[in-house]
């Protein structure tokens, strides 16, 4: 039994789902990452599940005694940086101006 010769074709290589980062973006991301960890958060960058009937966004949650922040690694670098900046702004305590007014009176 002879097997017909087959032509082996190269398959097209899939593009990476991860965006490319510039040096400035990497540096800024690492600074924000460290700042958020300094505020007591555990930051994880992962490919969040997507698919039929799934719409997953980057976000934060609390598990037992840990504050977790999940970042979708497939987002553009600017979107990841903007997300970290918004989480830092949310996590920092807001100044209480009414307490200062009460003490002055």
C-alpha positions in Angstrom: 0.0 0.0 0.0 1.6 3.2 -1.2 0.9 6.5 0.5 0.6 9.4 -1.9 3.2 12.1 -1.3 1.9 15.1 0.5 3.0 18.7 0.2 3.9 20.1 3.6 2.7 23.7 3.8 3.8 26.1 6.4 1.0 27.5 8.4 0.7 31.2 9.1 2.0 32.2 12.4 -0.6 33.7 14.7 0.0 37.2 15.8 0.7 37.6 19.5 -2.3 38.8 21.5 0.0 40.8 23.7 0.6 44.4 22.7 4.1 45.8 22.3 5.4 48.2 25.0 7.8 51.1 24.7 10.5 51.7 27.4 8.6 54.7 28.8 5.3 52.7 29.0 7.1 49.8 30.8 8.8 52.2 33.2 5.5 54.0 34.0 3.6 50.6 34.4 6.3 49.3 36.9 6.1 52.6 38.9 2.3 52.4 39.1 2.5 48.6 39.9 4.8 49.2 42.8 2.8 52.1 44.1 -0.4 50.0 44.1 1.4 47.2 45.9 2.6 49.7 48.4 -1.1 50.6 49.1 -1.6 46.9 50.0 -2.9 45.4 46.8 -1.9 42.3 45.0 -1.6 43.1 41.3 -1.9 40.3 38.7 -1.7 40.8 34.9 -3.4 37.9 33.1 -5.2 37.0 29.9 -8.8 37.3 31.3 -11.3 34.8 29.8 -13.2 36.0 26.8 -15.6 34.2 24.6 -19.3 33.6 23.8 -21.4 35.2 26.5 -18.3 36.4 28.4 -17.4 40.1 28.8 -14.6 40.3 31.3 -13.0 43.6 32.2 -10.0 44.5 34.3 -11.0 45.1 37.9 -10.4 44.6 41.6 -11.9 42.4 44.3 -11.3 41.3 47.8 -10.5 37.7 48.7 -10.2 36.9 52.4 -7.7 39.5 53.6 -6.2 40.3 50.2 -7.1 43.2 47.9 -6.6 41.9 44.4 -6.4 43.8 41.1 -6.6 41.9 37.8 -5.4 43.5 34.6 -6.2 42.0 31.2 -2.8 41.6 29.6 -4.4 41.9 26.1 -5.3 45.5 26.7 -3.2 48.2 25.1 -0.3 49.5 27.2 -2.0 52.9 27.6 -5.3 51.3 28.8 -3.4 49.2 31.3 -1.6 52.3 32.6 -4.8 54.3 32.8 -6.5 51.5 34.7 -3.7 51.4 37.3 -3.9 55.2 37.7 -7.6 55.0 38.3 -7.2 52.2 40.9 -4.5 54.3 42.7 -6.8 57.3 42.7 -9.6 55.2 44.2 -7.4 53.6 46.8 -5.9 56.8 48.2 -7.8 58.3 51.1 -9.7 61.5 50.3 -8.9 64.5 52.5 -11.7 65.4 54.9 -12.2 69.1 54.7 -15.2 69.3 57.0 -13.0 68.1 60.0 -10.6 71.1 59.5 -13.5 73.6 59.4 -15.0 72.2 62.6 -11.7 72.5 64.5 -11.1 76.1 63.3 -14.5 77.3 64.5 
